[in-house]
Amino acid sequence: MWRILEQQRRKYRKFLIAMLILDIIMIFGVSYYYLQRKLPDEIYLFKNREDQFDFSLPIEANIGMDSVEVTSNRSQKIKENIVFSMEEPFSLYSQKKGSYTMCLKLFGILPIQDVNVNVIEKQEIIPSGQTIGIEINTSGILVLGIGSITGKDGQEYEPANHIVATGDYIRKINGVAIDSKEELIRELRKITQEKVYLTLERKKEEIEVVIKAIENVDGDYKLGIWVRDDTQGLGTLTYISENGIFGALGHGINDVDTGILMEISSGNIYDAGVYKIVKGEKGNPGEITGYIKKTEAHKLGTITKNTSHGIIGEYLVVPNQQALPIALKQEIKKGEASILCEIDGEVKAYDIKIEKIDVNSRSESKGMLISIVDPKLLQKTNGIVQGMSGSPIIQDGKLIGAVTHVLVNDPTRGYGIFIENMLEH
């Protein structure tokens, strides 16, 4: 009996030890995740200007570069082996442009992550707010999905199943480069055998696949793939730089069916006309409905990139308008601000409130939580509607970001992206 009790005690002690170890691992894991959520991947500084930061975290930072000066511990400058604690406020300063790495360690022991410190020149750009028409052509043909084909024998087939995936881009068919649905159809009409060789781009990698095409009752060969090669819509122009580079939307153009960021081969922005405004409601975002003036006379610029931070391109004629200095995210304050947007045929400023600033947000297009407070804009739209994405946000005479998203359950509120993120590309 005594031996049985002793064995049970040992098992119980082992169980307690195992649970203690598990608790320690969970606490460490949660703490590690929390710290990573509180830390940015990048910090931007203006050359020749000191910026202050306060993370209040038990982390040791090491820049290891003499091009960046660090002041910490009540204005004491750190001159050698630039290692400092992030538990206390600190400031960074540099006289030299460039990108530097700041290595972070928990309690000075456990590596957490590296932060890029980017030193840039002060910059002034022209805020816009104009509603624009956007037209893009994909780089290759985007696969939306696969379907079934009725063969000449009356049977149903899915020739692309488990071979081609939604989100793939078709680059070549039987070795011939294609860039549009029309070119794909033209090459399919040349097929005289069942085997079709496709070159696909999948997750940035090029792969070769073979599909057994199905001959239908009309004698045509089909692959059973749904595709798209272009898209268009309305948005808002955010800025134009003095050297003619523009940025718009504040978020990337994703395919409506797949949700994947579209790779573009070409694109343009045009003047746009507005038919009407569909007001936003709880659970049902509103939108600007209009039309694209798709003529050479109304062409505003060419799109060169579709990024997660918005579309970027070359503006044809830089307007003679006042440029504003940009503000980095550490300069932004909660409270009053304004947005520029075109609701009734004219770009106007409307009052907003910045409710929250998340300088370490992992979602780069949701760095600010904003609310519309201007009664005129609320009367026209009920808040943020589709088509307002890209509306520049102004605070204290500086361009700080752009509107990106609306809260579905509260159209008066939404998110904004920091202008430094839009300019990164």
C-alpha positions in Angstrom: 0.0 0.0 0.0 2.8 2.4 0.9 4.6 1.7 -2.4 1.4 2.5 -4.3 1.0 5.8 -2.5 4.6 6.7 -3.1 4.2 5.9 -6.8 1.1 8.1 -7.0 3.0 10.9 -5.3 5.8 10.6 -7.8 3.4 10.7 -10.7 1.7 13.7 -9.1 5.0 15.5 -8.7 6.0 14.8 -12.3 2.6 16.1 -13.4 3.1 19.3 -11.4 6.6 19.8 -12.8 5.3 19.2 -16.3 2.5 21.7 -15.8 4.9 24.2 -14.4 7.2 23.9 -17.4 4.2 24.2 -19.7 3.1 27.3 -17.9 6.6 28.8 -18.2 6.7 28.1 -21.9 3.2 29.6 -22.4 4.1 32.7 -20.4 7.3 33.1 -22.4 5.5 32.5 -25.7 2.7 35.0 -24.9 5.3 37.6 -23.7 7.4 37.1 -26.8 4.3 37.6 -29.0 3.3 40.7 -27.0 6.7 42.2 -27.4 6.8 41.6 -31.1 3.4 43.2 -31.5 4.7 46.3 -29.6 7.8 46.6 -31.8 8.0 48.1 -35.3 9.8 46.5 -38.2 11.0 49.9 -39.3 11.7 53.3 -37.9 12.0 56.4 -40.1 14.0 59.5 -39.2 14.6 62.8 -41.0 18.2 63.6 -41.6 19.6 66.2 -39.2 16.6 66.0 -36.9 16.4 64.3 -33.5 13.3 62.1 -32.9 12.2 60.8 -29.5 10.8 57.3 -28.8 9.3 55.6 -25.7 8.5 51.9 -25.9 8.8 51.2 -22.1 9.9 47.6 -22.7 12.6 45.5 -21.0 14.6 45.3 -24.2 18.2 46.1 -25.0 19.0 47.7 -28.3 22.2 47.7 -30.2 22.6 49.8 -33.3 26.3 49.2 -33.9 26.6 52.1 -36.3 28.4 55.4 -35.6 26.2 57.2 -38.2 23.3 57.2 -35.7 23.6 59.0 -32.4 21.5 57.8 -29.4 20.6 59.9 -26.4 19.2 58.1 -23.4 19.1 58.1 -19.6 18.1 61.7 -19.1 19.9 63.3 -22.1 23.1 61.4 -21.7 24.6 60.7 -25.1 25.8 57.2 -25.8 29.0 57.4 -27.8 30.6 54.0 -27.8 29.2 50.5 -28.3 25.7 52.0 -29.0 23.8 49.7 -26.6 20.9 51.1 -24.6 17.7 50.1 -22.8 14.3 50.6 -24.3 12.7 50.7 -20.9 13.4 54.5 -20.8 12.7 57.2 -23.4 15.4 57.6 -26.0 16.1 59.7 -29.1 17.8 59.0 -32.4 19.7 61.4 -34.6 21.7 61.1 -37.8 23.5 63.5 -40.2 23.7 60.8 -42.8 21.1 59.2 -45.0 20.9 55.4 -45.1 19.4 52.3 -43.6 20.8 50.9 -40.3 20.0 47.8 -38.3 19.0 47.9 -34.6 19.3 44.5 -33.0 16.9 43.9 -30.1 17.3 41.4 -27.2 15.0 40.6 -24.3 16.8 41.4 -21.0 19.9 41.8 -23.2 20.0 38.0 -23.7 17.4 36.6 -26.0 17.2 37.9 -29.6 13.8 39.2 -30.5 14.0 40.9 -33.9 15.9 43.4 -35.9 14.5 46.9 -36.6 15.5 48.9 -39.7 16.3 52.5 -39.0 15.8 54.5 -42.2 17.3 58.0 -42.3 15.6 60.0 -45.1 15.6 63.6 -46.4 12.7 65.9 -45.4 10.2 65.9 -48.3 7.4 68.0 -49.6 4.7 66.5 -51.9 1.4 67.7 -53.3 -1.7 66.3 -51.7 -4.6 65.6 -54.1 -7.9 64.1 -53.1 -9.1 63.8 -56.7 -11.4 61.0 -57.6 -9.7 59.0 -60.4 -10.5 56.1 -62.7 -8.1 53.2 -62.5 -7.5 50.6 -65.2 -4.9 47.9 -64.9 -3.8 44.9 -66.9 -2.4 41.9 -65.2 1.1 40.6 -65.7 0.1 37.3 -67.2 -3.4 35.8 -66.9 -4.8 35.4 -63.4 -6.5 32.0 -62.6 -9.7 32.6 -60.7 -10.7 29.0 -60.4 -11.4 25.8 -62.3 -14.5 24.3 -63.8 -15.9 21.4 -65.5 -16.1 20.7 -69.3 -18.7 18.6 -71.2 -16.7 16.5 -73.6 -17.9 15.3 -77.0 -18.8 12.1 -75.4 -21.3 13.9 -73.1 -19.3 13.2 -70.0 -18.2 15.9 -67.5 -14.4 16.5 -67.0 -12.2 18.7 -64.8 -8.9 18.7 -66.7 -7.2 21.4 -64.5 -8.2 19.9 -61.1 -5.2 19.5 -58.8 -2.9 20.9 -61.5 -3.7 24.6 -61.8 -4.6 26.5 -58.6 -6.5 29.7 -57.9 -4.1 32.6 -57.8 -1.7 31.1 -60.4 -0.6 33.3 -63.3 -0.5 31.7 -66.8 2.7 32.9 -68.5 3.0 30.6 -71.5 1.0 27.9 -73.3 2.9 25.4 -75.3 6.0 27.6 -75.0 4.2 30.7 -76.4 4.2 33.8 -74.1 0.7 35.1 -73.5 -0.5 38.2 -71.7 -4.3 38.4 -72.3 -7.4 36.2 -72.5 -7.5 36.8 -76.2 -4.0 35.4 -76.7 -4.9 32.4 -74.6 -8.0 31.7 -76.7 -6.0 32.2 -79.9 -3.4 29.6 -78.8 -6.1 27.1 -77.7 -7.6 27.2 -81.2 -4.3 26.0 -82.6 -4.3 22.9 -80.4 -4.4 19.6 -82.4 -3.6 17.2 -79.5 -4.8 16.7 -76.0 -1.6 17.5 -74.1 -1.2 21.2 -73.3 1.9 22.5 -71.6 1.4 25.6 -69.4 4.1 27.7 -67.7 2.7 29.1 -64.5 3.9 31.5 -61.8 2.9 30.3 -58.4 4.0 32.2 -55.3 6.8 33.9 -57.2 8.1 30.6 -58.6 7.8 29.4 -62.2 6.5 25.9 -62.7 5.7 23.8 -65.7 2.5 21.6 -65.8 0.7 19.4 -68.4 -3.0 19.4 -68.8 -5.1 16.9 -70.9 -7.4 19.3 -72.8 -10.9 18.2 -73.4 -12.5 18.3 -76.8 -16.1 19.5 -76.7 -19.0 18.8 -79.0 -17.9 21.8 -81.2 -14.5 20.2 -81.7 -12.8 22.9 -79.6 -10.2 22.0 -76.9 -10.9 23.4 -73.4 -8.9 23.5 -70.2 -11.6 24.2 -67.7 -10.0 27.3 -66.2 -11.6 30.6 -65.3 -9.3 33.6 -65.9 -9.0 37.4 -65.7 -6.5 39.8 -67.3 -7.6 43.3 -66.3 -9.7 45.3 -63.9 -10.9 48.8 -63.4 -12.6 51.0 -60.8 -12.7 54.3 -58.9 -10.3 55.5 -56.1 -8.7 58.6 -54.8 -5.3 60.1 -55.8 -3.3 60.7 -52.6 -0.2 62.6 -53.7 2.0 63.8 -56.5 5.7 64.4 -55.9 7.5 67.3 -57.5 9.3 64.8 -59.8 6.0 63.5 -61.1 5.6 60.3 -59.1 2.1 59.7 -57.8 0.5 57.4 -55.2 -3.1 56.4 -54.7 -5.5 54.2 -52.7 -3.2 53.5 -49.7 -3.8 49.7 -50.2 -3.2 47.3 -53.0 -5.6 46.3 -55.7 -6.6 42.7 -54.9 -8.6 40.4 -57.2 -12.2 40.4 -56.1 -12.6 36.7 -56.5 -9.3 35.4 -55.1 -8.3 38.3 -52.7 -4.8 38.1 -54.1 -2.7 41.2 -54.8 -2.8 41.5 -58.6 0.5 41.6 -60.6 0.2 44.2 -63.3 1.9 44.6 -66.7 0.4 48.0 -67.4 -2.2 50.5 -66.2 -3.4 54.0 -66.3 -5.3 56.5 -64.2 -7.9 58.9 -65.7 -10.3 61.7 -64.8 -13.5 60.3 -63.5 -17.1 61.5 -63.2 -19.4 60.8 -60.2 -23.0 59.7 -60.8 -24.1 59.5 -57.2 -23.1 58.6 -53.7 -24.5 55.5 -52.1 -24.4 56.3 -48.3 -22.8 53.8 -46.0 -24.9 51.9 -43.4 -24.1 49.5 -40.6 -23.1 46.3 -42.2 -23.3 47.7 -45.7 -20.4 50.0 -46.9 -21.5 52.8 -49.2 -19.7 53.7 -52.5 -19.0 56.4 -55.0 -20.6 55.4 -58.3 -19.3 57.0 -61.4 -17.6 56.5 -64.7 -14.0 56.6 -66.1 -13.2 59.2 -68.8 -11.1 56.7 -70.7 -9.6 58.9 -73.4 -6.1 60.2 -74.1 -7.3 63.7 -73.3 -8.4 62.7 -69.8 -5.4 60.4 -69.1 -3.6 61.5 -65.9 -0.8 59.1 -65.6 0.6 55.5 -66.0 0.7 52.9 -63.3 4.0 51.2 -62.7 3.4 49.3 -59.5 0.6 47.7 -57.5 1.8 47.3 -54.0 0.3 46.5 -50.6 0.6 50.2 -49.9 -1.3 51.4 -53.0 -0.7 52.0 -56.7 2.3 54.0 -57.8 3.1 55.5 -61.2 4.2 58.5 -63.3 1.9 61.6 -63.4 1.8 63.2 -66.9 1.7 66.9 -65.9 2.6 67.9 -62.3 0.0 70.4 -61.2 0.9 73.9 -60.0 -0.4 73.4 -56.5 1.1 73.9 -53.0 3.3 71.1 -51.7 3.1 70.1 -48.0 5.8 68.6 -45.8 5.3 65.0 -44.8 5.1 64.0 -41.1 6.5 60.8 -39.8 4.3 58.6 -37.6 6.0 59.6 -34.3 4.9 63.2 -35.0 1.2 62.4 -35.4 -1.1 63.3 -32.5 -4.6 62.2 -31.5 -7.3 64.7 -32.2 -8.2 67.1 -35.0 -7.2 66.5 -38.6 -8.8 66.7 -42.0 -9.1 64.7 -45.2 -9.2 65.9 -48.9 -11.8 64.1 -51.1 -14.0 64.8 -54.1 -17.6 64.1 -53.4 -19.6 66.6 -55.5 -17.2 67.5 -58.3 -14.7 69.5 -56.3 -11.9 68.5 -53.9 -12.7 69.9 -50.4 -11.3 69.5 -46.9 -13.4 67.7 -44.3 -12.9 67.5 -40.6 -11.9 64.1 -39.0 -10.7 63.0 -35.6 -7.7 60.7 -35.1 -8.7 58.3 -32.4 -5.8 55.9 -32.2 -2.2 55.8 -33.5 -0.6 52.4 -33.7 3.0 53.1 -34.7 3.9 49.4 -34.4 0.9 48.0 -36.4 1.6 44.8 -38.3 -1.1 45.9 -40.7 0.7 48.7 -42.4 -2.5 50.1 -44.0 -4.2 50.4 -40.6 -1.8 52.6 -38.6 -4.4 55.1 -37.6 -8.0 54.7 -36.5 -10.0 57.8 -37.6 -13.6 59.0 -37.5 -15.5 61.4 -39.7 -16.9 64.4 -37.7 -17.6 66.9 -40.5 -21.4 67.3 -40.6 -21.3 68.1 -44.4 -19.5 64.9 -45.3 -21.7 62.9 -42.9 -24.8 64.3 -44.6 -23.5 63.3 -48.0 -21.9 59.9 -47.3 -22.6 58.8 -43.7 -18.9 58.5 -43.3 -16.3 56.6 -45.3 -17.4 55.0 -48.5 -15.7 52.9 -51.2 -13.9 55.1 -53.6 -12.6 57.4 -50.8 -9.5 55.1 -50.3 -6.5 57.2 -50.8 -8.0 60.4 -49.5 -5.0 62.3 -48.0 -5.0 63.0 -44.3 -3.6 66.4 -43.2 -2.7 67.5 -39.7 -1.0 70.7 -38.6 -0.2 71.6 -42.2 1.5 68.3 -42.9 0.6 65.3 -45.0 0.5 62.4 -42.6 -1.3 59.6 -44.5 -4.3 58.4 -46.4 -7.7 56.8 -45.7 -7.7 53.0 -46.5 -10.6 51.1 -45.0 -14.0 51.7 -43.4 -15.4 49.8 -40.4 -18.2 47.7 -41.8 -20.3 48.1 -38.6 -19.7 51.8 -38.3 -19.2 53.7 -41.5 -18.3 56.9 -39.7 -15.0 55.3 -38.6 -12.1 53.6 -40.5 -8.4 53.2 -40.9 -5.6 55.2 -42.4 -2.0 54.4 -43.6 1.1 56.4 -42.6 2.4 58.4 -45.5 5.9 57.0 -44.9 4.6 53.6 -45.7 3.1 54.8 -49.0 6.4 56.5 -50.0 8.4 53.4 -49.1 8.0 52.0 -52.6 
